[in-house]
Amino acid sequence: MQDQADRSHAASVRAVVFDVGHVLYGWDIGALYAKLIPDRAHRDWFLAHVVTPDWHFQHDRGRPVAETIPELQAKFPGEAANIAAYGPRWLETITGPVQGMHELVAELDAAGVPLFAITNFSAEFWAMFRPTAPIFDRFRDIVVSGAEQLFKPEPEIYALALRRFGLAPGEGLFVDDRIENVRAGTAAGFPGHHFTGAARLRARLEAEGLLARQAA
C-alpha cells in the first residue's frame, strides 16, 4: 500500500522535483572520519557527540563554517584538528550516486520531463559540490536551503519553489527520503513520493505517465 503522501491530485503531474541527499547522492559524515580517526570507539564517540548531523544541519539553514567550526572547537578543544577538517574536506562525506537514480534522471530528461530540486544544503558546500555533479546540468532550477535561508519541511521553501519553478499546485511530483518533508510538500501543493529506492520510484513515474512502462 502506498503511503498517504502518495495520494493523487487534481492537476496532472508534469514535472519531477527531487531531494538530493539520500535520493540522488549518498551522504555520510562517517565516510570522512573513517579516514581521519582510525580508532573505532573514538570515531563513534566523535560522530555521536562532536560533528553530528544535527550540528551539520545549521549549515543547511545558512550558517557559515567560519562561525560554526570555531564554536565547536572551543567546546571540544582536543578535537580541534578533526573539526577543522570538516569544511575543506566536506566533499568526502558524499558517498556517490544512489543506485539506479542517475539512470532514472537521464530517462526522465530524455523523455522531456522538466526536472527540479529542493534540497537542504549549505550554500558553501553546494558551491563545492555542484561542479562535481554534472547530473544537475539536466535540471532547470534548484532551490538550495542555505542560499535561501529556508529549510524543509517549513512551508515557505515549498512556496518559493512553486514560484521559481513556474508550477501550479499538483504539477510537480516531489521525491524525498524524509516522510516529514514529503508530507509538508504535499500540503504545499507538491504531490509526494516517499523515496525508498529507484524501483519503487520508477513504478510511481510510470503510474503518473512520466515514463513508459517497462516490459515485464
TAWO-V647736 format. One record per residue. RES is the residue in one letter. SS is DSSP state (h for helix, s for strand, l for the rest). BURIAL is 1 if it has 16 or more other C-alpha atoms within 10 Angstrom, else 0. D_CENTER is the distance of its C-alpha to the mean C-alpha in whole Angstrom. Layout:
BEGIN
RES	SS	BURIAL	D_CENTER
RES	SS	BURIAL	D_CENTER
END
This chain:
BEGIN
M	l	0	25
Q	l	0	22
D	l	0	20
Q	h	0	21
A	h	1	18
D	h	1	19
R	l	0	22
S	l	0	23
H	l	0	24
A	l	0	27
A	l	0	25
S	l	1	24
V	l	1	21
R	l	1	21
A	s	1	17
V	s	1	14
V	s	1	11
F	s	1	7
D	l	1	4
V	l	1	3
G	s	1	3
H	l	1	6
V	l	1	6
L	l	1	7
Y	s	1	8
G	s	0	9
W	s	1	9
D	l	0	12
I	h	1	14
G	h	1	17
A	h	0	17
L	h	1	18
Y	h	1	21
A	h	0	22
K	h	0	24
L	h	0	25
I	l	0	26
P	l	0	28
D	l	0	30
R	h	0	28
A	h	0	29
H	h	0	28
R	h	1	25
D	h	0	24
W	h	0	26
F	h	1	24
L	h	0	20
A	h	0	22
H	h	0	23
V	l	1	22
V	l	1	19
T	l	0	17
P	h	0	14
D	h	0	15
W	h	0	17
H	h	1	14
F	h	1	12
Q	h	1	15
H	h	1	14
D	h	1	10
R	l	1	13
G	l	1	15
R	l	1	18
P	l	1	19
V	h	1	19
A	h	0	23
E	h	0	23
T	h	1	21
I	h	1	23
P	h	0	26
E	h	0	26
L	h	1	25
Q	h	1	27
A	h	0	30
K	h	0	29
F	l	0	29
P	h	0	31
G	h	0	32
E	h	0	28
A	h	0	28
A	h	0	28
N	h	1	25
I	h	1	23
A	h	0	24
A	h	0	22
Y	h	1	19
G	h	0	19
P	h	0	20
R	l	0	19
W	h	0	15
L	h	1	14
E	h	1	16
T	h	1	13
I	s	1	11
T	s	1	13
G	s	0	13
P	s	1	12
V	l	1	11
Q	l	0	15
G	l	0	16
M	h	1	13
H	h	1	14
E	h	0	17
L	h	1	16
V	h	1	14
A	h	0	18
E	h	0	20
L	h	1	18
D	h	0	19
A	h	0	22
A	l	0	23
G	l	0	22
V	l	1	20
P	s	1	18
L	s	1	14
F	s	1	12
A	s	1	8
I	s	1	7
T	s	1	4
N	l	1	6
F	l	1	7
S	l	1	11
A	h	1	13
E	h	1	15
F	h	1	12
W	h	1	11
A	h	0	15
M	h	0	15
F	h	0	12
R	h	0	13
P	h	0	16
T	h	0	15
A	l	0	13
P	h	0	16
I	h	0	14
F	h	1	13
D	h	0	16
R	h	0	16
F	l	1	14
R	l	0	16
D	s	1	14
I	s	1	11
V	s	1	10
V	s	1	9
S	h	1	10
G	h	1	12
A	h	1	14
E	h	1	15
Q	l	1	15
L	l	1	14
F	l	1	11
K	l	1	10
P	l	1	12
E	l	0	15
P	h	0	16
E	h	0	17
I	h	1	13
Y	h	1	14
A	h	0	17
L	h	0	17
A	h	1	14
L	h	1	17
R	h	0	20
R	h	0	18
F	h	1	17
G	l	0	21
L	l	1	20
A	l	0	22
P	l	1	21
G	l	1	21
E	l	1	20
G	s	1	16
L	s	1	15
F	s	1	11
V	s	1	9
D	s	1	7
D	l	1	8
R	l	1	9
I	h	1	13
E	h	0	13
N	h	1	11
V	h	1	12
R	h	1	15
A	h	1	15
G	h	1	14
T	h	1	17
A	h	0	19
A	h	1	18
G	l	1	19
F	l	1	16
P	l	1	17
G	s	1	14
H	s	1	14
H	s	1	13
F	l	1	11
T	l	0	13
G	l	0	14
A	h	1	15
A	h	0	18
R	h	0	18
L	h	1	16
R	h	1	18
A	h	0	21
R	h	1	19
L	h	1	19
E	h	0	23
A	h	0	24
E	l	0	22
G	l	0	24
L	l	1	21
L	l	1	22
A	l	0	26
R	l	0	27
Q	l	0	27
A	l	0	31
A	l	0	31
END
